[in-house]
Amino acid sequence: MTTSTDRNMIPYILTSIGTIIVSVGVLWAYGYLHFAKEEDALLLADFTMLKSVPGEDVKLSLEPANQVAQCIDGVLVLFDMTQKGLSGVLVDNKKHAVRCAGQETPQQVR
């Protein structure tokens, strides 16, 4: 009878490491895994609010922006349509989140 001390454990260790590497590679290739970089947290795009003045026309481009906004928990979240899985919260220059009208502002979690 052989015990675990008599077996060569190197093939088991190499198989485990290889399985982990292949699994991470497949998840990354299909977009389920993203390795965050410092530049990912930086500014996605610049936005400007156009003030509507009665009697004045506002000229806009016919081409839509590359972002789509959605209201989630009372905060305006932008999803980038050109980079898969990239999203962020719309904030002002003081990092205050832009709230959605008609939705309750989230209160402190209890």
TAPE-V947090 format. One record per backbone hydrogen bond with DSSP energy under -1.0 kcal/mol. CO is the residue of the C=O (numbers start at 1). NH is the residue of the N-H. If there is no record, write none. Layout:
CO,NH  CO,NH
This chain:
3,6  9,13  10,14  11,15  12,16  13,17  14,18  15,19  16,20  17,21  18,22  19,23  20,24  21,25  22,26  23,27  24,28  25,29  26,30  27,32  27,33  28,31  37,40  38,41  39,42  53,56  66,81  68,79  70,77  72,75  74,100  75,72  76,90  77,70  78,88  79,68  83,86  86,80  88,78  90,98  92,95  96,92  98,76
